[in-house]
C-alpha cells in the first residue's frame, strides 16, 4: 500500500482542519490527489472509498455539509493509517535495570517544558529559570531527573555547580547509581562534579569508589577524591602518603585534607611541612582550615624566622629569602585569634623600625590589622604611634579609636588638638595624611550605590560622630562625606553646597557630571533640612542649564526627585526634552506624562 500518498492526504486534511472546512470545496490540492486515488481504487477497495470521500468533499457546499464530509474522510483516513503503523523496534529486547528513583510525575508538562529547555540549550536567563524551578520543587518530577544529571556537563559553570551543590543532592542516595554508571575516573570537570555528588549523596557507602578514584584517577579527580576522604580516619595513612606525591595538585589536596581532618597524625605532618619544601602548601591548607593547637606550635618557629632576619635591606637576596620564609606563617595565621598570636603581633609592631628598614610593610599591615580587633587601650596607643611614623597605618588606629574612644576624644586626637592643627599648617605630609583619613572615614560611614546612584549611610552620624567633623570636611571640600555628615541647622554646610551648585551652573564646560552633582549636593541639602520645594526648584534649574546630551540616564535618586516635581514643571521639562537623549529622554517623558495626569 502507498503510505506516502496516504501521508500526503493526511497533511491536506490537517491543513483544512486549521484553515476551515468551508475552503475544501474545489480545493486544487485535493483535486491533484483525486486521480491517483481513483486509479488505485481500481485495485483496492479502500482507496476507492477514500477517493469517493475526496470527491464528496470537493463537491460539498459551504456550511455544515463540508465539515461533516471532512470529518468522515479524516476518520476513514486515520483508521487506514493506524493499520499501517509499526510499533516493534529493531534489535534484541533486554530487561532494563532500574534503581527506582522515588519521584512522581505530578506537574503539568507546561510547567516543566521551560526548565527542560533551559537545561538542554545555551543562552542567557537559564540560570534564573532553573533556580526558581528548584525552589518551587519542580525537580521532584521524574521527567526532570535526566536533565538534572546532564546539567553537570552544562557549559555555564554556575549552572553545573548549582546542579552539583543543590539539585542532585536533593535526590538523596537514589541518584548515586545513575552517576556511578556514567562516572569516568579519567574524566574532567564534569566527572569531578559527579564524584562530589556521589560522595555527598552516597556517603560512607561509596568510599571504596572514592578511594579508587583517589589512587588511579586523573589529577582533578584524584584531588577531589582526596578532599572527600578527609573526614575518614581509616584513610589517614594514605592521605599522608599522598603528601609525598610528585604532582603538586595531589600534595596540595592531601595537605588540605589533613588540615580539614584535624587528626593527630595529620597535625604532625602539617607541622613537619613547615620545615620543608611544601611550607606554602601547608600554609594554604591551614588558611582554609585554621588550627589553634598547631598555630601555638608554629609561633616559636615564626619568632625564630623573625629573629634570624637581616637587620636591614642592604643584602636584597638575603632579605628576599628571609621574607619567603616568613610569608607562609602569615598566611597560616590569617584566621586564627588567640592570646599568643596577639602577643606576637604586638612584638612585631613594637619593632616597626626594624621591619620598615627591611621593607616588610606587609608584615606590619598584618600585625596592625590583627591588633585593630582587640579592645586594649595600650594596643591603641601602640597603633597610634605606628600611624604617626607612617600614615599608611592610620586606618587601623583610626578605626580602633572610633570603636573605643568617645566621639569628642576621637576628634581631638586626630584633628582637633593644637598639635594637630600646627602639623596641618607646617607639615608637607599632612595632605597625604588627610587623604588617608578621608578615605578611611568614607569606607566607615558611606558607600556609593552605583545602581541607585545615591549615598547610603552606615550609621546615625549625629550620635556617633563629633559635630565638628563637618566643618573639617567642608575645609577639605570632600563632597561625598559632606553629603553624609550634613545636618539641619548647620548654616555653613548649606552655604557650601549651594555655592558649589552655583559654581557648577556657571561652568562653561562641566567638569562634574549631573548625576554626581545630584548625589553629593542634593543628598547633602536633604540631610541639611532644606525644604523640598526649594530642592526641586534647584534641580529643575540645573536640568535647564546642563543639557548634557552625552548623559545616558539619570540616577535613580535624581529620577525619584523628579517624580515629586509640581505639575507646573511639565512645560519646562517639555522645553528641555530635545536636549537629552537615550534613557534620559525616556525618563523625562515619563515624568512629563505623570505631571500631565
C-alpha positions as CSV (number, residue, x, y, z in Angstrom):
1,X,0.0,0.0,0.0
2,X,1.3,3.5,-0.9
3,X,1.7,5.0,2.6
4,X,3.4,8.1,1.1
5,X,0.2,9.0,-0.7
6,X,-1.8,8.4,2.4
7,X,0.5,10.7,4.4
8,X,0.2,13.4,1.8
9,X,-3.6,13.2,2.1
10,X,-3.3,13.3,5.9
11,X,-1.3,16.6,5.6
12,X,-4.0,18.2,3.4
13,X,-6.8,17.1,5.8
14,X,-4.9,18.7,8.7
15,X,-4.5,21.9,6.7
16,X,-8.2,22.0,6.1
17,X,-8.9,21.4,9.8
18,X,-6.8,24.5,10.5
19,X,-7.9,26.7,7.6
20,X,-11.6,25.7,7.8
21,X,-13.8,23.1,6.1
22,X,-15.5,25.9,4.0
23,X,-12.3,26.1,1.9
24,X,-12.5,22.4,1.0
25,X,-14.9,22.9,-2.0
26,X,-12.9,23.0,-5.2
27,X,-9.6,22.8,-3.3
28,X,-6.9,22.5,-6.0
29,X,-4.6,20.3,-3.8
30,X,-7.3,17.8,-3.2
31,X,-8.1,17.9,-6.9
32,X,-4.5,17.0,-7.7
33,X,-4.6,13.9,-5.4
34,X,-8.1,12.6,-6.5
35,X,-6.9,11.0,-9.8
36,X,-4.2,9.0,-8.0
37,X,-6.8,7.6,-5.5
38,X,-9.2,6.8,-8.3
39,X,-6.5,4.9,-10.2
40,X,-5.5,2.9,-7.1
41,X,-9.2,2.4,-6.3
42,X,-9.5,0.1,-9.3
43,X,-7.2,-2.4,-7.4
44,X,-8.0,-1.7,-3.8
45,X,-11.4,-1.0,-2.3
46,X,-10.1,1.2,0.5
47,X,-8.5,3.6,-2.0
48,X,-11.8,3.7,-3.9
49,X,-13.6,4.7,-0.7
50,X,-11.0,7.4,0.1
51,X,-11.3,8.7,-3.5
52,X,-15.1,8.9,-3.1
53,X,-14.6,10.8,0.2
54,X,-12.3,13.3,-1.5
55,X,-14.7,13.8,-4.4
56,X,-17.6,14.3,-1.9
57,X,-15.6,16.9,0.0
58,X,-14.6,18.8,-3.2
59,X,-18.3,19.0,-4.2
60,X,-19.6,19.9,-0.8
61,X,-21.4,23.2,-0.3
62,X,-20.4,25.7,2.3
63,X,-21.9,25.2,5.8
64,X,-22.2,22.0,7.9
65,X,-22.1,19.7,4.9
66,X,-18.4,20.4,4.3
67,X,-17.5,19.9,7.9
68,X,-19.3,16.6,8.0
69,X,-17.6,15.3,4.8
70,X,-14.2,16.4,6.1
71,X,-14.7,14.6,9.4
72,X,-15.8,11.4,7.6
73,X,-12.8,11.5,5.4
74,X,-10.5,12.1,8.4
75,X,-11.9,9.2,10.4
76,X,-11.5,6.8,7.5
77,X,-8.0,8.0,6.7
78,X,-7.0,7.7,10.3
79,X,-8.2,4.1,10.5
80,X,-6.2,3.2,7.4
81,X,-3.0,4.9,8.7
82,X,-3.4,3.2,12.1
83,X,-3.4,-0.2,10.4
84,X,-0.2,0.7,8.6
85,X,1.7,1.8,11.7
86,X,4.7,-0.2,13.2
87,X,5.3,-0.5,16.9
88,X,8.1,-3.0,17.0
89,X,11.8,-1.9,17.3
90,X,14.8,-3.4,15.6
91,X,17.4,-5.2,17.8
92,X,17.4,-7.5,20.8
93,X,15.0,-6.9,23.6
94,X,16.6,-6.8,27.1
95,X,15.4,-6.1,30.6
96,X,16.1,-2.5,31.7
97,X,17.9,-2.2,35.0
98,X,16.2,0.5,37.1
99,X,17.1,1.7,40.6
100,X,13.7,3.2,41.0
101,X,14.1,6.9,41.8
102,X,11.3,7.8,44.2
103,X,9.9,10.6,42.1
104,X,6.4,11.4,40.8
105,X,5.0,13.0,37.6
106,X,2.6,15.3,39.3
107,X,3.4,18.5,37.5
108,X,1.9,19.5,34.1
109,X,4.3,19.4,31.2
110,X,3.7,23.1,30.5
111,X,5.5,23.9,33.8
112,X,8.4,21.5,33.0
113,X,8.9,22.4,29.4
114,X,10.7,25.7,30.1
115,X,13.0,24.1,32.6
116,X,13.8,21.3,30.2
117,X,14.6,23.8,27.5
118,X,16.8,25.8,30.0
119,X,18.8,22.6,30.8
120,X,19.2,21.5,27.2
121,X,20.1,24.8,25.5
122,X,22.5,27.7,25.9
123,X,22.0,31.4,26.3
124,X,21.2,34.0,29.0
125,X,18.4,33.8,31.6
126,X,18.6,30.0,32.0
127,X,20.1,30.1,35.5
128,X,17.2,32.0,37.0
129,X,14.7,29.6,35.4
130,X,16.4,26.6,36.9
131,X,17.0,28.1,40.4
132,X,13.3,29.2,40.6
133,X,12.2,25.8,39.4
134,X,14.3,24.1,42.2
135,X,12.8,26.5,44.8
136,X,9.3,25.6,43.6
137,X,10.1,21.8,43.9
138,X,9.7,21.0,40.2
139,X,12.8,18.8,40.3
140,X,10.8,16.3,42.3
141,X,9.2,15.4,38.9
142,X,10.7,12.3,37.3
143,X,10.8,13.9,33.9
144,X,13.4,16.5,35.1
145,X,15.6,13.8,36.6
146,X,17.8,13.1,33.5
147,X,18.0,16.8,32.7
148,X,19.4,17.4,36.2
149,X,22.1,14.8,35.7
150,X,23.1,16.2,32.3
151,X,23.3,19.7,33.9
152,X,26.6,18.6,35.4
153,X,28.0,19.0,31.9
154,X,26.5,22.4,31.3
155,X,29.0,24.9,29.7
156,X,27.8,27.6,32.1
157,X,29.8,26.7,35.3
158,X,27.4,28.3,37.7
159,X,24.6,26.1,36.3
160,X,26.7,23.0,36.6
161,X,27.7,23.9,40.2
162,X,24.1,24.6,41.2
163,X,23.2,21.1,39.9
164,X,26.1,19.7,41.9
165,X,25.5,21.6,45.1
166,X,21.7,21.7,45.3
167,X,19.7,19.8,42.7
168,X,21.3,16.4,42.6
169,X,22.0,16.0,46.4
170,X,18.3,16.7,47.0
171,X,17.5,13.3,45.4
172,X,19.5,11.6,48.1
173,X,21.1,8.2,47.6
174,X,18.7,7.4,44.7
175,X,20.8,9.5,42.4
176,X,24.1,7.7,43.2
177,X,23.7,4.5,40.9
178,X,22.9,6.7,37.9
179,X,26.0,8.9,38.5
180,X,28.3,5.8,39.0
181,X,27.1,4.4,35.7
182,X,28.3,7.4,33.8
183,X,31.3,8.3,36.0
184,X,34.8,8.2,34.4
185,X,37.7,8.4,36.8
186,X,39.9,9.6,33.9
187,X,37.5,12.4,33.0
188,X,37.4,16.1,33.6
189,X,35.4,18.7,35.4
190,X,32.1,17.1,34.8
191,X,33.3,13.9,36.4
192,X,34.7,15.8,39.3
193,X,31.2,17.1,39.9
194,X,29.8,13.6,39.6
195,X,32.3,12.4,42.2
196,X,31.4,15.1,44.6
197,X,27.7,14.3,44.3
198,X,28.3,10.6,44.7
199,X,30.1,11.3,48.0
200,X,27.6,13.9,49.2
201,X,24.6,11.7,48.4
202,X,26.1,8.3,49.0
203,X,28.3,9.0,52.0
204,X,30.3,6.1,53.5
205,X,28.7,3.5,51.3
206,X,30.7,4.8,48.3
207,X,34.1,5.2,50.0
208,X,35.6,2.3,48.0
209,X,34.8,4.1,44.8
210,X,36.2,7.4,46.2
211,X,39.4,5.8,47.3
212,X,39.8,4.1,43.9
213,X,39.4,7.4,42.2
214,X,42.0,9.0,44.6
215,X,44.5,6.3,43.7
216,X,44.0,5.9,39.9
217,X,42.0,8.9,38.6
218,X,43.1,11.9,36.6
219,X,44.7,14.7,38.6
220,X,41.5,16.7,39.1
221,X,39.6,13.6,40.0
222,X,42.3,12.5,42.5
223,X,42.3,15.9,44.2
224,X,38.6,15.9,44.6
225,X,38.5,12.3,45.9
226,X,41.3,13.1,48.5
227,X,39.2,16.0,49.7
228,X,36.3,13.7,50.2
229,X,38.4,11.3,52.3
230,X,39.5,14.0,54.7
231,X,36.9,13.1,57.4
232,X,37.5,9.4,57.4
233,X,40.3,8.4,59.8
234,X,40.9,5.0,58.2
235,X,42.4,6.7,55.1
236,X,44.8,8.9,57.1
237,X,47.9,6.9,56.2
238,X,47.0,7.1,52.5
239,X,46.5,10.8,52.7
240,X,49.8,11.3,54.4
241,X,51.4,9.2,51.7
242,X,49.9,11.5,49.0
243,X,51.7,14.5,50.6
244,X,54.8,12.9,49.1
245,X,53.3,12.6,45.6
246,X,55.4,14.0,42.7
247,X,52.4,16.1,41.5
248,X,51.8,19.4,43.3
249,X,48.0,19.4,42.9
250,X,47.9,16.0,44.7
251,X,50.1,17.1,47.5
252,X,48.1,20.3,47.8
253,X,44.8,18.3,48.1
254,X,46.4,16.0,50.7
255,X,47.6,18.8,52.9
256,X,44.1,20.4,52.7
257,X,42.6,17.0,53.7
258,X,44.9,16.7,56.7
259,X,44.0,20.2,57.9
260,X,40.3,19.5,57.4
261,X,40.5,16.2,59.2
262,X,42.5,17.7,62.2
263,X,43.8,14.3,63.3
264,X,46.9,14.0,65.5
265,X,48.8,12.3,62.7
266,X,47.7,14.9,60.2
267,X,48.7,17.7,62.5
268,X,52.2,16.2,62.9
269,X,52.6,16.0,59.1
270,X,51.5,19.6,58.6
271,X,53.9,20.8,61.3
272,X,56.8,18.9,59.6
273,X,55.9,20.5,56.3
274,X,56.7,24.0,57.7
275,X,60.4,22.9,57.8
276,X,60.3,21.5,54.2
277,X,59.7,22.4,50.6
278,X,55.9,22.2,51.0
279,X,55.6,25.0,53.5
280,X,53.4,27.1,51.2
281,X,51.0,24.2,50.6
282,X,50.7,23.5,54.3
283,X,50.1,27.2,55.0
284,X,47.4,27.4,52.4
285,X,45.7,24.4,53.9
286,X,45.8,26.0,57.4
287,X,44.4,29.2,55.9
288,X,41.3,27.3,54.8
289,X,41.2,25.1,58.0
290,X,42.7,27.1,60.9
291,X,44.1,25.2,63.9
292,X,44.8,26.8,67.2
293,X,46.9,23.9,68.6
294,X,49.0,23.9,65.5
295,X,49.3,27.7,65.4
296,X,50.6,27.6,69.0
297,X,53.3,25.2,68.0
298,X,54.2,27.2,64.9
299,X,54.5,30.6,66.7
300,X,58.0,29.8,68.1
301,X,59.2,28.8,64.5
302,X,57.8,32.1,63.3
303,X,59.6,34.0,66.0
304,X,62.8,32.3,65.1
305,X,62.5,33.3,61.5
306,X,61.9,36.9,62.5
307,X,64.9,36.9,64.9
308,X,67.1,35.5,62.1
309,X,66.0,38.0,59.6
310,X,68.6,40.6,58.4
311,X,68.7,44.0,60.2
312,X,68.4,46.0,57.0
313,X,67.8,45.6,53.3
314,X,71.4,46.0,52.1
315,X,71.6,42.4,51.0
316,X,68.4,42.1,48.9
317,X,68.9,38.4,48.2
318,X,69.2,37.6,51.9
319,X,66.2,39.8,52.7
320,X,64.0,38.2,50.0
321,X,65.0,34.7,51.2
322,X,64.0,35.6,54.7
323,X,60.7,37.1,53.6
324,X,59.9,34.0,51.6
325,X,60.2,32.0,54.9
326,X,58.0,34.5,56.8
327,X,55.1,34.8,54.4
328,X,53.7,31.3,54.8
329,X,53.3,31.8,58.5
330,X,51.2,35.0,57.9
331,X,49.0,33.0,55.5
332,X,48.6,30.2,58.0
333,X,47.7,32.5,60.9
334,X,45.3,34.8,59.0
335,X,42.0,33.5,60.5
336,X,43.3,32.4,64.0
337,X,42.7,34.6,67.1
338,X,44.5,33.6,70.3
339,X,46.5,35.4,73.1
340,X,49.8,34.1,71.9
341,X,49.3,35.5,68.4
342,X,48.2,38.9,69.8
343,X,51.5,39.0,71.9
344,X,53.5,38.1,68.8
345,X,51.9,40.8,66.6
346,X,52.3,43.3,69.5
347,X,56.0,42.5,69.5
348,X,56.2,43.0,65.7
349,X,54.6,46.5,65.9
350,X,57.0,47.4,68.7
351,X,59.9,46.7,66.4
352,X,58.3,48.6,63.5
353,X,61.5,50.5,62.7
354,X,63.5,47.3,62.1
355,X,60.9,45.8,59.8
356,X,60.4,49.1,57.9
357,X,64.2,49.1,57.2
358,X,63.6,45.6,55.6
359,X,60.7,47.0,53.6
360,X,58.5,44.4,55.3
361,X,55.5,46.7,55.2
362,X,53.1,43.8,54.6
363,X,54.2,42.2,57.9
364,X,53.3,45.4,59.8
365,X,50.0,45.6,57.9
366,X,49.1,42.1,59.0
367,X,50.1,42.8,62.6
368,X,48.2,46.1,62.7
369,X,45.1,44.5,61.1
370,X,45.1,41.8,63.7
371,X,45.6,44.2,66.7
372,X,42.9,46.5,65.5
373,X,40.3,43.9,66.5
374,X,41.5,43.9,70.2
375,X,39.9,46.1,72.9
376,X,43.1,47.2,74.6
377,X,43.8,50.9,75.0
378,X,47.5,50.0,75.3
379,X,47.4,48.4,71.9
380,X,45.5,51.5,70.6
381,X,48.4,53.8,71.8
382,X,50.9,51.5,70.0
383,X,49.0,51.7,66.7
384,X,48.7,55.5,67.1
385,X,52.5,55.6,67.5
386,X,52.8,53.5,64.3
387,X,50.5,55.7,62.3
388,X,52.4,58.8,63.3
389,X,55.5,57.2,61.9
390,X,53.7,56.3,58.6
391,X,50.2,57.5,57.7
392,X,49.8,54.3,55.7
393,X,48.8,52.7,59.1
394,X,46.3,55.4,60.1
395,X,43.2,53.4,59.1
396,X,44.0,50.7,61.7
397,X,44.4,53.1,64.6
398,X,41.6,55.4,63.4
399,X,39.0,52.5,63.1
400,X,40.1,51.1,66.5
401,X,39.9,54.6,68.1
402,X,36.5,55.1,66.7
403,X,35.3,51.9,68.4
404,X,37.0,52.5,71.8
405,X,37.0,56.3,72.3
406,X,34.2,58.8,72.9
407,X,33.4,60.9,69.8
408,X,34.9,64.1,71.2
409,X,38.1,62.4,72.2
410,X,38.5,60.8,68.7
411,X,38.1,64.3,67.1
412,X,40.6,66.0,69.4
413,X,43.2,63.3,69.0
414,X,43.2,63.2,65.2
415,X,42.4,66.7,64.1
416,X,41.2,69.0,66.9
417,X,44.3,69.3,69.1
418,X,46.6,72.3,68.9
419,X,49.4,69.9,67.8
420,X,47.3,68.5,65.0
421,X,46.4,72.0,63.8
422,X,50.0,73.1,63.8
423,X,51.0,69.9,62.0
424,X,48.3,70.7,59.4
425,X,49.9,74.1,58.7
426,X,53.6,73.2,58.7
427,X,53.9,69.5,57.5
428,X,54.0,68.7,53.8
429,X,52.8,65.2,54.5
430,X,49.6,66.4,56.1
431,X,47.7,66.5,52.8
432,X,48.5,62.8,52.2
433,X,47.6,62.0,55.8
434,X,44.3,63.9,55.4
435,X,43.5,61.9,52.2
436,X,44.2,58.7,54.1
437,X,41.8,59.8,56.9
438,X,39.1,60.9,54.5
439,X,39.4,57.6,52.6
440,X,39.1,55.7,55.9
441,X,36.1,57.7,57.0
442,X,34.4,57.2,53.7
443,X,34.9,53.4,54.0
444,X,33.4,53.5,57.5
445,X,30.3,55.7,57.0
446,X,29.4,55.9,53.4
447,X,29.0,53.7,50.4
448,X,28.0,54.8,46.9
449,X,25.3,52.7,45.4
450,X,26.1,52.8,41.7
451,X,22.8,51.1,40.7
452,X,20.6,53.6,42.6
453,X,23.0,56.5,42.2
454,X,22.9,57.6,45.8
455,X,24.9,57.6,49.0
456,X,24.0,55.1,51.7
457,X,24.8,56.0,55.3
458,X,26.1,53.2,57.5
459,X,25.3,54.7,61.0
460,X,23.3,57.5,62.7
461,X,26.1,60.0,62.4
462,X,24.8,62.8,64.7
463,X,25.1,60.5,67.7
464,X,28.2,58.5,66.6
465,X,30.5,61.4,65.5
466,X,31.5,64.7,67.0
467,X,29.7,67.5,65.2
468,X,33.0,69.4,64.5
469,X,33.9,66.8,61.8
470,X,31.5,68.5,59.4
471,X,33.5,71.8,59.4
472,X,36.7,69.9,59.0
473,X,35.2,68.2,55.9
474,X,34.0,71.4,54.5
475,X,37.5,72.9,54.8
476,X,38.7,69.9,52.7
477,X,35.8,70.1,50.2
478,X,35.1,66.4,50.4
479,X,31.6,66.4,48.8
480,X,30.7,62.8,49.5
481,X,31.4,62.9,53.2
482,X,29.8,66.4,53.5
483,X,26.6,65.0,52.0
484,X,26.7,62.2,54.6
485,X,27.6,64.4,57.6
486,X,25.3,67.3,56.7
487,X,22.7,68.1,59.4
488,X,19.9,70.5,59.9
489,X,20.7,73.9,61.4
490,X,24.3,74.0,60.2
491,X,24.4,77.2,58.1
492,X,27.9,76.7,56.7
493,X,27.1,73.3,55.1
494,X,24.0,74.7,53.3
495,X,26.0,77.7,52.1
496,X,28.8,75.4,50.9
497,X,26.5,73.1,48.9
498,X,24.6,76.0,47.3
499,X,27.8,77.8,46.4
500,X,29.2,74.7,44.7
501,X,25.9,74.2,42.9
502,X,26.0,77.8,41.6
503,X,29.6,77.4,40.5
504,X,28.7,74.2,38.6
505,X,25.9,76.0,36.9
506,X,28.2,78.8,35.8
507,X,30.9,76.5,34.4
508,X,31.0,76.6,30.6
509,X,32.4,73.1,30.3
510,X,31.0,70.9,33.1
511,X,33.9,69.0,34.9
512,X,31.5,67.1,37.1
513,X,28.5,65.0,35.8
514,X,25.0,65.9,36.6
515,X,24.5,62.6,38.4
516,X,27.4,63.3,40.7
517,X,26.1,66.7,41.5
518,X,22.7,65.2,42.1
519,X,24.0,62.8,44.7
520,X,26.5,64.9,46.5
521,X,24.7,68.3,46.5
522,X,21.0,67.3,46.6
523,X,21.5,64.4,49.1
524,X,23.5,66.9,51.3
525,X,20.8,69.5,51.0
526,X,18.3,66.9,52.0
527,X,20.3,65.9,55.1
528,X,20.8,69.6,55.9
529,X,17.0,70.0,56.2
530,X,16.5,72.3,53.1
531,X,12.8,72.2,52.3
532,X,11.8,70.0,49.4
533,X,10.2,72.8,47.3
534,X,13.5,74.6,47.2
535,X,15.5,71.5,46.3
536,X,13.1,70.7,43.5
537,X,13.4,74.1,42.0
538,X,17.2,73.9,42.2
539,X,17.1,70.6,40.4
540,X,14.8,72.0,37.7
541,X,17.3,74.8,37.2
542,X,20.3,72.5,36.7
543,X,18.3,70.4,34.3
544,X,17.7,73.5,32.3
545,X,21.4,74.6,32.4
546,X,23.0,71.2,31.9
547,X,21.5,69.9,28.7
548,X,24.1,67.1,28.7
549,X,23.4,65.1,25.5
550,X,26.1,62.6,26.4
551,X,24.4,61.5,29.7
552,X,22.8,58.1,29.2
553,X,20.4,58.0,32.2
554,X,19.6,59.9,35.3
555,X,20.5,58.2,38.6
556,X,17.6,56.6,40.5
557,X,17.9,59.2,43.2
558,X,17.5,62.1,40.8
559,X,14.7,60.4,38.9
560,X,12.8,59.9,42.2
561,X,13.2,63.6,43.0
562,X,11.9,64.5,39.5
563,X,8.8,62.3,40.2
564,X,8.0,64.8,43.0
565,X,8.0,67.8,40.7
566,X,5.0,70.1,40.9
567,X,2.5,69.9,37.9
568,X,3.6,73.3,36.7
569,X,7.1,72.0,35.8
570,X,5.7,69.9,32.9
571,X,6.0,72.7,30.3
572,X,9.6,73.5,31.5
573,X,10.6,69.8,31.2
574,X,9.0,69.6,27.7
575,X,11.1,72.6,26.6
576,X,14.4,70.9,27.6
577,X,13.4,67.4,26.4
578,X,15.2,67.8,22.9
579,X,18.4,68.5,24.8
580,X,18.5,65.0,26.3
581,X,19.0,61.6,24.7
582,X,18.9,57.8,25.4
583,X,17.3,56.8,28.7
584,X,17.4,60.4,30.0
585,X,14.9,61.4,27.3
586,X,12.6,58.5,28.2
587,X,12.8,59.3,31.9
588,X,11.9,62.9,31.3
589,X,9.0,61.7,29.1
590,X,7.7,59.5,31.9
591,X,7.9,62.4,34.4
592,X,6.1,64.7,32.0
593,X,3.3,62.1,31.4
594,X,2.9,61.7,35.2
595,X,2.7,65.5,35.7
596,X,0.2,65.9,32.8
597,X,-2.2,63.4,34.6
